[in-house]
Amino acid sequence: MLSNFYLAYTQCKDVAEYMKIDTASIIGLEEDVIQNCGYNTLNNLDTARDIIVVPRRILHVNGKNIDECLALAGKTVVGCAPLDTSSARRLAKVGKVLTVVLNPKSYRYVNESQINFMVQSPKPKYIEVHLYPFVLRIFSEDINIDVEKELYLMSNVVEYALKKDVGVVPSAAGPELKKTLLVAHMDLILYALGFSKRERRLMLELYPVDLLRRWLSS
């Protein structure tokens, strides 16, 4: 069961078209988008496969608003992207079902040290990698952005997480259909970063199903 655990879409027509053209059977959408588009409508679109629509919220967190993110756990599959070390460490310790988001804003804090803290938790932990924001950096004209370094650090964290049995869930996180990544695109990106077929299957199929199952049971 392939997954694209977070699409940052805001338009219902983009969601409907995406469901027709991709192979993902688990699709994460912002909670308000599901409400606007109609949960039953999304689940009953005429596609060649059954699709599970997962309510999501993604927040960038620091010491001031981390409690807001934690409070959403259970209501949605919430993803918290830490913007400081103390928030990252707290996310590593909480027993709630959520993801720690790795993106260009949070990669300094979602590192190998963070993985070591996550391993110490008695509850399973998940890193959610937002791929489109990293890909977008490749085309940036900002000379202060070191894309090669960011991709290197991101892939190292993912590799270390897999080694330590911390779940890794890649998500497209594109804002609209024309800027999206399909499952095949995500698979190619992970392949280009050096991950094996087994590792890619873990990330695109097995860990997302495990995350969904644990959230439904929470």
TAJO-V985230 format. One record per run of one state. SS is the DSSP state (H for helix, E for strand, C for the rest). FROM is the first residue (numbers start at 1). TO is the last residue. If there is no record, write none. Layout:
SS,FROM,TO / SS,FROM,TO
This chain:
C,1,2 / E,3,7 / C,8,11 / H,12,21 / C,22,25 / E,26,30 / H,31,37 / C,38,38 / H,39,43 / C,44,51 / E,52,61 / C,62,65 / H,66,72 / E,73,73 / C,74,75 / E,76,82 / C,83,84 / H,85,93 / C,94,98 / E,99,102 / C,103,111 / H,112,119 / C,120,125 / E,126,130 / H,131,138 / C,139,146 / H,147,163 / C,164,166 / E,167,171 / C,172,176 / H,177,179 / C,180,182 / H,183,192 / C,193,196 / H,197,217 / C,218,218
